[in-house]
Each structure stands twice: as C-alpha cells, then as structure tokens.
Amino acid sequence: MKFTKSVFMAGTAMAGLLTAHGALAQSTATQTLEDVKEVVVTGQRNRSVGGLAVDQSVTKTRSSITEDYIEKQAPGSILEAINLLPGVNFSDQSATGSVGGDITLRGFDQQRIAFMLDGMPLNDTGNYAYYPTMNPDSEIYSKVDVNLGTTDVDSPTASAGGGTIGYITRRPKDKFGVEVKGTFGTNDYAREYVRVDTGAFGPWGTTAFIAASNLNANQFKGVGTEDRKQVNGRIYQSLGGGDFASVAFYYNETRNNAIYNSSLPTITAGNWSEAYASTIGTVSNSISSGSTGYYGYRINPTNNGNIRAQFKKHLTDNLVLTVDPSFQYTLADGGTQVSTLTESTGVLSMVGSSYVWNELKGYDANHDGVVSTTAYKVFSPSVTETRRYTINTSLIWYLDDHNTLRAAYTYDHGDHRQTGHVSLLEGGQWIGDVFAEDESLWLRGKNGEEIQKRNRQSYANLKQFALTYAGSFFDSKLKIDAGVRLPDFERKLNNYCYQISSSTAYCSASPGTTLVLTGTSSQITAKAPASWTVSYDKTLPNLGVSYKVSDHQTVYSSYAETISAPRTDSLYDRLSLDLQPEISKTVDLGYRYASPLVSGSIAVWKTDFDHRVETAWDETIGASVATDVGKARMKGINAEIGFKPVEGLDIYASSSYTDTEMLENVYYSATAYNPTKGKKLGKIPSIMHAVNVDYEHGNWDFGVTGKYTGKRYASLANGDAAPGYTVWNANVSYDFGDIGPMKSSYVRLNVKNLFNEKYISAISTGNVFYDSGNYFWIGAPITTMVTVGTKF
C-alpha cells in the first residue's frame, strides 16, 4: 500500500468511525491519556478490590491487577498472577512459574498476543514467541493491564490478534531505602532478592532503584535444575508539570533443564512421574524422546536484556510530545539438542529426519583415528540471537477539555539470526558450550565446511502510523474513542540452507545424495538457498463508545481489527508457500459497575478470524509445514466482580465462557481434505472460573485462590483432550512491623496446589489435523514457599 493510499484510507476510516481517544498499549502517551481520563472523568485512579477488579475507564474490555495483589503471590512468573482474570489461562510447566508454559487469551495462544513492557514490545520478531523466562521479577511491576481480544491503536507489533498484556514498571521511591527478602521451599527452592532505592539526589531531585535476584531450584519430577539471575533498574527524572524522563533496564540469565512431557495414554494409565533419565545410557536411549532420555541433553539457556527510555514534554500548554525508544537483546537455545552421526555412512540423524551428508561419509569427523561404523552423539542446538531497536513516539493535542487528537509513529527493527552449529560433545558425552559458540567443537566435513541444522537470518521492519481522537459529551457521560492503525510490515529473509520444512534443513553446499524422512522411504525435494522479501500492510480501524448511565454504571461497546503477519518459520517452510496474514475482527458489548465497595464488569464478544496458520503435516511433501487452515469464529462471555462485605475482607470472582469453531475443511488435494469444519480450536478451555478471598486482621493476612480450567483439546481432530481441573493456592503472612533498624518485617507462607490435584497443565500439539504426536505436561504437586522480608 502506498503512503498516499494509506492516508486516504485513514481519513476515510476516521470520518466513518467518528473519532476517539485510544485505550492503548501502555506507552508513555497512553498512560498520559488514561491518567487524565481517570482523574478528570472518574475522579479517581486505579481503585480496586485488593488489587483485583480494577475500575476501568477505557471503552473496551480490559482487566488489571495492581501491586496490592502481586506482592502477596509466591515469587515466580507474573503470568501466574494474571491467571485469575477472565479469559486468561496460564498453563505452567514447572513448580516455580518462571520456566515455561502456555498462556491463552480468549481463544488465542501466546504467539498471537502482544506482550508489552512500558510500551516496549516483548514478542520475538521472528516467530512472535514469548516465554516466562523473559519476564522481569514480579516485584518491579506496579500494574498489569490485559486488553481482552483486541489490540491497542498504537501497539508496535505485527502480531496481536488476541489482545495485549501490558506491564508497567514501578517508579523509584522518593526516599532512600533497602528491601531484602529470601524465599525457601519445596524442591530445594531458594531465591534471594534485594532492591535499593536512592531516594531523591542531585540538583534536580533525580530518583533511581536497582534490584537483583538469584533463584535456584530442582525440578518437581525427575532430575534437573532451574537457575536464574536477574537485574532490574530505573532512573526517573521529573521535569515538572507531569513531564518526565526515565531510563529502565533489565538483564536476565536462565539455565534450566526441560521437564518431561508424556503421552495421554501414559498419563491415563496412572504414570504421573515419567521423567528423563538421570544418567547417560546407550546412544539409542540417551537421545530418545522417551523416559530414558538423558535430562542433561534437554537444556534451555537464555541470556536476554533490554534498555528502555520514556520521555514526556509539554511543547505548549495544549501540545505534548512523548518518545519511547528501546533496545533488546536475546540469545537463546532449546528443544531437542542431541543427534547422532555414523561416519561410515555419513548419516546424520536428527528429530524427524535422517540425511546422508557427502561431506561426512567415510570421514573421521571427530578425529579419533577411526571412521566409526556405529552412531555417536553430537550436539545439534537451535540458537537464536536477536537485536531489536524500537521507537514509539506521539504528539498529543488537547483541543479543549473534551476533545483530544493524537498522532503516533512507530519504527521497529529486528535482526533475527538463527543457527544450528552441529558440534562435538565435550568428552564425547557432555554439553559444555550451550550456545555452540566454541568453534573448536564445530563439526566440519571433508572440505572443512561447517555442518549446520539451520543457517538463516531475517530482518523484520515495522513502520506504523496511528491516529486517534477522544471526545466526551453530555457532561462527560458519553465518550467516543476512535482511531486507525496503519502498519507497514516487511520481512527480509535469507536462507543459506536447502530447506524442506522449518525444522528440516540441509545446510551444505550441495543437497546430498539422499533426503529421507525417518521411518519412511520417501525422498524429499529440498528448496535451494535463497533471499527474498515479503511485505504486509492493512488499515486497521478501532472504535470504542461508552455511556455512564448513572454514578456507578457504565455501558460500552468496541470494535477492532488486527493483523498478524506470517512468522519467519512459516515463510522458511517452502519458498512457494504463499501465506496470507491472519486477520481478526472483534466486537465487544459490556457493562461495568463501580462503587467504593463493589466493582465488576461483564462483556459478550465475538471474533471472526481468517487465514489462521498452523504447523501441520503436508501429504504431498512428507513434512510438517505452515498451513492456512482457513476461517474460525470465537465468541463468549467474560465477567469479573470484586466486593468488600466487611472491613478487611476482599472477595473477587471471575468467569469465562469461550466457544471456538473452525468454519472450513482444509484440502490437501483436489478431493482429499482434513475434516476441520465444526471443530474446536486446540488448547482453549471453554469454561473457566476463578475466586480469590483475602482477609486482613491485625498483623495477619490470609488469602486463598481457586481456579477451575475446563477441558482442552490437543488438536483440531478434537480427540485427545486434557480433562478439566481445579487448583487451589493459599497464602498467610504476619507483619512484625518495625524491629530496630528493620522496617515492615514480615514472614509469608505460600502454598501452591493446596490439595495436591493431579492434572495436565500445558499441551504440545504434534499434527494439528490428527491426534498423533501430542504430548502433555503434568502440573506440579503441592509446593510450599516461605518468604522472610524486611526493609531498611
């Protein structure tokens, strides 16, 4: 789309939608606009019931949690804390909540949800992946906003079909202080956390904080550990009149062993403890996906960090400039990381494929003086290194007390490097260099060429213009928020390998003599190395209207369109694959009630989803590739309520019903098709209920949380399914107050899975069309954590 055409369509959309003030991602501009709306229109800010059931002033469906609720939860992923909100389901893989898992939002998985930290996009630029290990410590958050089902007008993302989850960092404190806490618990869990606030210093009253944590724990089943080190910080400078400048940073290193996932027949037979082997066995069983696989060959290392700035300045009394630049870096590896090589035949066997490599055939690749006739193990990592630069800027024009215009521009550039240097194991047994950076260990062929399982580089460039208008009428009872987002997204892709599918590549100067999928006799034709560029753009309108029918009651309705551009793995599958971007259109109709003692909301919604892309088996080429499975429709009801029946008692409850339906069969030949029409989407629970009760009495605080998650199908076949389950958590704390120099000293006990429920947590889908190759993670049993904390 040319720029002139975009501007014309933008103007048309703006005129057709009236105009509006966006309930947007939590960029500086968005926070500025929402703070004004909360204070001027509602007369208060962030009123909640114990940090839940937060009053909302936006004209779309949103739920939030604040630090009042967050600080009472066990240390771990912030995703565990938002699991109570309607429409949200976090399926954990570990007992800590900070290693892995899936999160879904109103029928969308985490790759279709935009995650934002102070307005900075967190999803991977290539495949939109998002992992709990990327989260800062929960102590640094002041608030988390979840936009259900819709993106924000200024969301700097190419994939946000299911909504946005925005994290907001706490400001530094005005006075000097030190916070120290230690947590110990089940599975030798140990975590230390310290935060130092400088208080106001220097001639301009600058404030800052720095926080560091260290976590070590054993896995809850089998052998394996989780180790995590993290540093967070922020410098904040007030510029007067609500203007400010801020710079925040985050760095994290995580090393953890994967937790074994089982087949459904194994679980239903009562085997809940199947795990990876604790010692290295023979070649056949030490790299298998079964219970005898060695845990040390399943490492998920991550080094990631970011630096993000925020700037707000009044240029005139009615004109405000905001600028949010950021830089992110990620180095990560994961998946099945050990393969086998037979030197006499040149066969390199990886998960799902075996190739004959001419460069290795009859060659002593490990230089032990013998051309082996039996297979030996080699390290075959999947390393991704990303450097990302983003700037999100806005001009806000306050036309008068009731009308606001905003123009926003985003530039986002990601350099996404994916390699798979097959390497020799240290001593022939051990993974030492987890990112395969030691060139002396790289496996090389006869001609000295590096042997790789993948070798590619992509550049993701997003240029986005957004316009929004906000109007309030009839003594601010009627609010109209409208806007339009104009993303122009480009991928530049460079594949240096012969490619069969995203996970099946032959990175060599020649394609070898035989390309055979393991377990079949079929030869596969690979695509040659190539470079190419694809681009996507669309005009995305966004409209919200609310009306305050009384002092405590508001009705609202919203409409939003979103786009999710194809992922790099999907595009690398086959060069001839012409994938369309995913498109969703969502309508909400809601009601809110807010009073000092009761706060709640209910919304009915519907999403039309087109060109849904899933990785599925392709009969014609004998490999799993990205497949357009057509149209889907989602609809449902979300509700939440919080109330204070007596002093010190907070009660919160939420409920969700989500109905998903595929609308088309998927053809793989002129007459043959997969019968997907009428099927439910995988991993999405149709029913969820949650409750949280908190009671404070004197120095004591008691809390209990329960969440019911309904049945989830593993695939579009709708056969294998994880049964519904209920998990209860509890917490109790005692505040000792001040003890000498120690202030607000306390001890808190958190118990997860209080009644030791046996359940299936996360799901890994094999073939989306059939119930084959599906695997399931077991939920962690009862887990206790004791935290002792104080401040100075």
N, C-alpha and C positions, 0 to 999 in steps of 0.2 A: 504494500500500500504506500503510495506516495504521500509526502507530508501534506501537500495541499488537500488531497482527498481526505486525509485523516482529520485535518482541521475542519473541513466542511462537514464531515460526518459527526465530529464532536459538537459543532454548533447545532446541527440538527437534533442530536440526542439531547443536548442541554435544553433546547427550546421545547422539545417534546416531553421532557420529564419535569418541567418547571425548573427547579434548581435546588441545591442543597448543601448543607454543612455535613461533612462526612464523619461517620463513626469509623475511624480509620485505624490502621496499624499504629502501634504506639511509638510513632516517630515524635520528634520534638514538636512539630506542627500539630499533630493530632492531640498530644497531651495539652498543648496550649489551648486549642479549641474546646476540648472536652472539659478542661478545668473551668473555663469561662462559662460554659453551658451549665455545669453542675452548680456553680456558685450563684450565677445570676438567675437561672431559670428555676432550679430546685431549692436554692438557699442552703445547700449543704453539700458535703463532699464525701463520697465513699462510705456512706452509712451502711452497716452490715449487721448480721447476727453472728457474733463470734467469728468474724472473718469470712462467713459464707452468706448466701442470699444477699449479695451486694446490690444496693439500689442502682439502677441503670438509667441514664438519661439519653442513651442513643436510640435511634429509630430503627434498630434491627435487633435480632435476638443475640444476646450476649450474657454469659455468666462469668463470674470472677471469684477469686479468693484473694485475701489480703494476708499480711504478715501475722495478724492475730490468730489465724488458723494455722498458717505454715509453721510457726515456731513451736507448736505443740506436737508436730508429727515427728516420727523417727527420722534420723538423718538418712538421706537417700535421694532418690530422684524426685524432682518437682512434679513429675508425671503421676506419681502415686498420690500427691496431694490434690490434683485436679480430677482424680478418678471418680469423685463423688458427684461431679457436675453432670447435669442432664446431657445425654447424647455422647458422653465421653466414655471410652473404655480403654484402660491401660492393662495389658496382659504382660505380666512380668516373667522373666526367665530366671531370675535369681532371688535370693532372700533379701538383698540389700536394696533393690530397686534402681541401682545405678549402673548396671552392666548391660542388659539387653532387654528387649521386649517389643511389643507392638502397641501402637495406640491408634484407635479409630475414632472418627467423629462423624456421626450422622451418616454412616454408610460409606465413608471414605477412609482409606488407610493413610499411614503417616507420610507416604510419598506424594499424597495429594492434599496435604495440609501444609500451610505456610507457618513456619516457626520463626518468631522474631524476638530479638533481644535488644531492647531500647531502640526499636525500629530497624535494626540490622538483620537481614535475612540469614537464617542458620542452615536451611536445607542445602545439601550438596548441589553444586552447579551442574553436575553431570546427570545423576540419577535421582535427584531430589531426596536422597536418603537422609535420615535423621536418627540419631542414636542417643540413648540416655547418657552415654559417656561424654557427650558434648555439652551437657548442662553444667552451668556453674553451681556451686554449693547453694543449697536452698536458703541458707542464712542471708544471702545478699539480696533476695527478692523483697520488694515492698508490695507487689501485686502481680497477679497473672490474670489476663483477660482472654477469654475464649469466645471468639465470634463463631457462632454455630451455623455452618452451612454456606457462609458467604465470605468472600474476601473483602479487604478494605480497598477503598478507591485508590490509595497511594501505595498499596502493597508492592514493594520492589521484588517481585517474584514472577517466574514464568509458570509456576505450578501451585495453585491454591484452590483447587476445585471444591474442597470440603470445608474451607474456613481457615481461620488464623488463630494461632495461640501466641499471645504476646507477653513477654516477660519484661518487667520494669525493675531496674536496679535501685536499691535504697540509696538515699543521699548520705554523704558523710555527716557525722554529728557535729554540733556546734562546740561541744566541749571535749577536751581530751579524755580518752577512756580506753581501757583494755578489756576485752571479753575473752574468756578462756573456757573451753569445755572439753570433756573427754567422754567417749561412749564405749562401752564394752558389752559384749553379749554372746549369743549363741554362735557356734561355728568359729570360735576364736575371733569374733569380730572386735576390732579395735579402731577407733577413729579419734584423732586429736584435731582440734580447731582453735585458732586464735585470730582475733581481729584487733587492730589498733587504729583508733581514730585520733587524728592530730588535734582536733578542735580548730578554732579559727586562729590563723597565724599570718604574719606578714602585714604589709601596709593596707591590703585590700580585703582582709578577713577571709582568705582562702581556707577551704576545708578539704580534708582528704582522709581516706582509710585504705588499709591494706589488710587482707585476710588470707590465711593459709590453712590448708588441711592435709591430713595424711590418713589414708584408710587401708587397712589390711584385714582380709577375712578368708576363710576357707569356703569352698562351695558347700551347699547343703546336702549334696549327694555325690558319691564318688570322690575322686581326688582332683584337686585343682584349687587355685587361689585367685583372689581379686586384690590387686594393689593399685592404689590411686593416689596421686599427689596433685595438688591444685593450688593456684594463687589467683586472687582477685583483688582489684583495687579501683579506686575512683578519686579524681581530683575535681573539685567543684568550686567555681568562682561566680558569685553573684555580681551582676553588672547593674543592679538597681532596676526598680520598676518592673520586676518579674523577669527581666532579661538575665541570661547566664551563659557561661561557657563551661563545658565539662569534658573530661577525658577519662575513660574507663578502660581497664584491660583485664584479660583472663588468659591463663595458661594451665594446661592440664596434661598429665601423662598417666595413661592407664595401661596396665598389663593384667590380663585375666585369661583364664582357660575357659573354653566353651563348655557349656553344660549339655549333657547328652539328651537328645530328643528321641522318643520311642515311636513305634508304630501303634496304631489304635488297637489291633488285636493283642499286642503285648500288654497294653495297659488294661484292657477289658479282662484279660486273663488274671489280673491282680499283681502284675510285676510293676511296682511303682518305683523301684530303686535301681533300675538298669542304668549303668554308668560306664564311662570309658575306663579302660584298664589302667592300673597304676604302674605297670612295668612294661617294658618293650618286649614284644614277642617276636614271632617269625614275621617275614615280610607280609604274608597273606593276612594275618590277623592284626598286625600292628598299624595298618593303614586303613582297615575296613571301616565301614560306617556302623558296624555292629558294636555290641557291648564290649568286645575285646579290643577295640581300637585304643591306642595309647593316648592318654589325656595330654601328654606333652607335645603332641602334634596338632593340637587344637588351640592355638594362641590367638588372641585378638588384641594386638597392641595398637595404641593410638597416642599420637602427640598432636595436640591442637591448641590454638590460641587465637586471640583477636585483640585489636585495639580499636575502640570506637569513640568518636567525639560527638558532642552535641553543642549547638550554638544557636542562641535566640537573641535577636536585637531589634528593638523598635527603630525603624528608619525615620518615621514620623509618628505622630500620636495615633494614626489610624493604619499604619503600614508596618508589618512585622516580617522580618526575614529569619528563616531557620535553615540551618545547614547541618546535616548528619553524615560525615564521612566515616569510613571504616576500612579495616584490612583484616583478613582472616587467613590462617594457615592451618592445613591439616595434613598429617602423614599417618596413614592407617593401613592395616593388613588384616585379613580374616579369612574365614571359610576353611575348606579342607586344604591343608598346606603341604602334604607329603604325597609324592607319587613314586613310581618305580621305573627303573631303567634296566633293560637287558642289552648289554653291549654287543653280544654276538649277532643279534637280530636287528639292533637299532630301534627296538620298540620302546617308546616312552608312553607309559600308561598313566592317565590321569582320570579323575572322576568323569565317567560318561564317555570317554574316548581313548583309543589307542592308536598311535601313529608309528609308522616306520620312518625314521629320520636317516636320510642318506649320510648326513654328517656324523652320525653316531654309530652306524652299522659297521661292526668289526673294528671298532676303535676303543682304545683303553682310555675312557673319558675321565676316570678317577685317578689315573696314573699310579695304579698299584702293581703294574707289571704284568697284569693278566687281563685278557679280554674275557669278561665274565659270560658264562652261559646261563647263569641264574640271575634273577632280578635282585637289585639292591635299591634301597630307599634314597630319594633325593628330595630336596626342599623345593616346593613349587608355590611360592607366595602369590598373592594378588594385591599388589601395593598400589595405593592411590595417593598422590600428592597434589594438593590444591592450593593455589594462591588466588585470593579473591579481593577485588577492590570495589567499593560501593560508595556512591554519594547520593544522598536523598535531600533535596532542597525544596523549600516552599516560600512563596510570598502570600501573606495573609492580609487582605484589605477589609477593614471594618468600615463598611459603607455608612452604617449608623448603628444604633443599639439593637436593631432587629435583623440586619442583613449583613452577611459576610461572604466575600469571594476568596477563593484560594486557587492558586496555580502551583502545581508541583512538577518537578522533573527528577527523574532517577536515571543514573548510569551505573550499571553493574557489569563487571568484567571478571570472568573466572577462567583461570588456566588450570586445566584438569588433566594431569599426567597419570596414565595407568600402565604399569609394567608388571612383568611376571618373570623375573630372572630365575630360572631353574638353577639351583645351587647345590653343591655338595654339603651334606650334613657334617658338622664338626665331629671328628672321630668316627664318621660313618653312621652316627646314631642321633646326634643332638642338634636341635635348632638353637644356634647361638645368636646369630645376627637376624633379628626378627623382621627387619625391613630389607634384607638382602642387599645391603649397601657395601659389603665386603667383596670387592671384585675378585679377590684371590680365590673365593669359593664358587664363583660363577661357573656353571657347566658350559664348556665350549666343545664344538665339533672339530673334525679333522682339519678344517680350514681356519680354525681359530674363531669362527663365528659364535656369538653368544646364542645360547638356546633359551628361548623365552616362550611362555604360555600365552602372553599377550604383550603388545607393544603399541600403544596408541596415545595420541594427545589431541585434546579438543579444547576449543575456546568458546565460551558462552558469553554473549554480549546482549545485554538488555538495555534498550533506550526507551524510556517511558515518560509520556506527558499525561498529566491528570488535571482536570478542572472540577471544582466543587463549589456549590453555593449553599448557604444556610439561610433560611428565613423563619422568623417566628411572628405569629399573628394572633390577634384577639387576646391581648394581654398575655402573650406567650403560651396560650393554651395549645395552639396549633403550631407544629414545627414541620418543616419540609426540608429534607436533606436530599440533595440530588447531585450526581456527578457522573463523570465519564473517565474511563481509564483507557489509554491508547498505548498498549505495549507493542514494541517492535523488537522481536527476539531473533537472534541469529546464532546458529551453531556452525563453527568451522571445525571439521573433523579430519583427522589424519590417522589412517590405519596402516601400520607398517607390516602387517601380517596377512597371510592367506586366511580368510575368515569363513567359517561355516555358520556359526551362531555366536552370540555374545560370549558364551563360555567355552567355545570350541574353536581354537585358532591354531595355525601352524606358522610360527614366526621364524621364517627361514628365507634364504634367497631363492629357493625352489620348493614346490609344493610336495616333494617326496614321492615315493612310488605308490604308496597305498594310504588312503584315508578311510579308516573303517571305524564305525561306531562300535563300542564294546558290546558284545553279545549279539551282534548281527553280522551278516555277510555283505551288507550294502556298502558300496563305495560312494563317497560324497564328493561332489564337485565344490571346491572352495573358490571364493572370490579373491581376486588378486589385490595386493596393496593399492590403496588409492587415497586421494584427498578430495573433499568436496564440501560444499557449503549449503545449508538449508536455512530458511528464514520463515517466520510466522508473525502475523500481526492480526489484530482484531479490535474493533471498537466495542468496549465493554461498559454498558450503562449501569448505573447504580442509583436506586431511588428508595428513600425512606420517609414515611409520614407518621406522625404521632399526634394524638389529641388527648389532652388532660381533661377528662370528663368530670372530675371532682378533685378535691385536695389530695386524695390518696390513690386515685385510679387513673390509669392511662391505657389507651389502646393504640396499637401501632401496626403498620404493615410495611414490608420491604420487598424489593426485587433487585436481584443482582445477577450478572452474567460473568462467568470466569472462563479462563483458558488454561490448559496445561499442555505445554509443548512436549513433543516426544523426547524421551530420555536418550542419553548417549548410547547406553547398552542396546536400546531398541533400534537405534539407527545403525549401529555397527553389525547387527544381526545379518542383514543382507543388503547390499547396495541397491538392489532392485526393489526393495520394500518401500512403498510409498505410504507412509503413515500420516494420518491426519491428526491434528492436535485434538485433545479431549476438550469438550465444551460442556459446560453445565449452566443451567438456568434455574434459579431458586426463588421461590415465593414464600414469604412468612406472613402470618397473621397472629398477633399476640396481644396479651393483656397483662398489665402489671398493677400490683397493689403495694403501696409503701406507706407505712406509718412508723412511729417510734418503736412499736412492739412487734409488728408483723411486716414482713417483706416477702413478696413472692411474684411469680410470673408463670404464664402458660402460653405456649405457642404451637400452632399447627403449621406444617410446612410441606412443601413438595419440591423435588429437584428432578429436572429432566437432564439426563446425562447421555451425551452422544460420543461415539468413537472411543469407547472405553478400550484401553490397551492392556492385554495380559500376556505373560510369557506362557506359551502353550506349544505342545508337540505338533510339528508340521509333518504330515504324512508324506508329502512329496519330496522332501529333502532328508528326512530322518533325523531331525534335530529340533530342539526347543527354540522357538524364536518369538519375537514380539508379534502379537496378533490382535487385530482390531476385532473385538467381539461384539461390536455394534452398540445398540442403544440400551439404556437402563433407566428405570424410574424408581425414585426413592420418595417416600412420604412418611409422615409420622407426627408424633406429639411429644413435646418436651415440657416438663414442668418442674418447678422448684419452689420451696417455701421455707421461711425461717421465722421463728417467733420466740418470744421471751415470756413464758407464762408466769414466772415468778422471778424475783431478783436472784441473779447468779446462775439461772438455768437458761441455756440456749439449745434450741431444738431445730434441726434442719432436715429436710427430706427432699429427694428428687426422684423423678420417674421419667422413663423414656419408652416410647414405642416406635420402632423403625421397621418399615416394610420396604423391602427391596425386590425388584423384579427385572429380569432380563427380558427384553422385548423382541429379540430376534434369534433365530438359529444361525450358527456360524458354518458356512460352507467351506470345505477344503477341496472340492472338485465340482464339476457341473451338476452332479446329482447327489453327492455324498455330503453329509453335514453332521455337525455335533448338535444334539438337541438341547440347546441352551434356553430356548424361548420358555418363559414362565418360571425359570429357576431363580433361586435366591443368590445374592452375592455371598462370597466366602468371607469368613472371619467376622461377620457382622452379627451381633446379638440383636434379636428382635425386641427383647424386653430387658430393661434394667431398672432396678430400684435401689436407692441408697438412703441411709439415715445417719445422722451424727447428733449425739447428745453430749453436751458439755455442762458440767456443774462445778461452780466455784463456791467454796465455803471457807471463809477464813484464809489460812495459808494453803489449803488443799485445793487441788483441781483434778476432777475426774472426767474422763471422756471415753466414749465408745462409738465405734463406727462400724456400719454394716453395709455390704454391697452384694446385691444379687445380680448375676450376669446370666442371661438366658443362653439357650443352645446356639452354637455357631457351626455352620457348615465349613468344611475344609476347601471345597472347590465348587465349581458350577455344576458338577454332577449331583450335588446335594445328597450324597450317600454318607460318607464319613462325616461325623459331627462330634464336636466336643459338647458333652452334656452341660446343662445349666448348673451353677454352683453359687454358694453364699459364703463369703469370708467376713469374719468379724475381727476388728482390731480394737485394742484398748490402750489407754494411757492414764497414768496417775502421777501427779507431781506434788512436791511440797516445797514451799518457798521459805527459806530460813531468814530472809531479809538481809540486813547488814550485819556482818560479823567482822569487827575491827576494820581493816582496810578493804575487805571484800564486800561488795555491794550486790544486792539481789541474788544471793547464792541460792541454789536450788538443786534438787535431785528429781529426776523424772524416769519412770519406767514405761517403756512402750512394748506392747505385745502384739505381734502380727499373727494372723490366723489363729485367733484365740482358742477356737475349738478344734484345731488340727484337722481342718477339712482336707480331704483328698480330692484334687480337682486338676483339670487340664487348664493350663494358663495360655501360652502362646501356640500358634499353629504355623507350620511351614508347609506350604502347598507344593506338591510335585507337579503334576499335569493338571492345569486348571479345568480341562474337559473331562478328566476321568479321576476316579478315586484310586490312584496308584502313586506311590512315592510320597504320600502325605506323612508328615511326622509332627509329633506333639510334645511340647514341653510340660513337665509336671510342675504344679505350683509348689512353692516352698511350704514345709510344715510349720508348726508353731515356732516362732522365733522371738526371743526377748532381747531387749536392749536397755541398758541403764546409762543415763547421761547425768553427769555431775558438772555444773557450770557456775561461774561467778564472774563478776565484773570489778574492775578497779578504777 
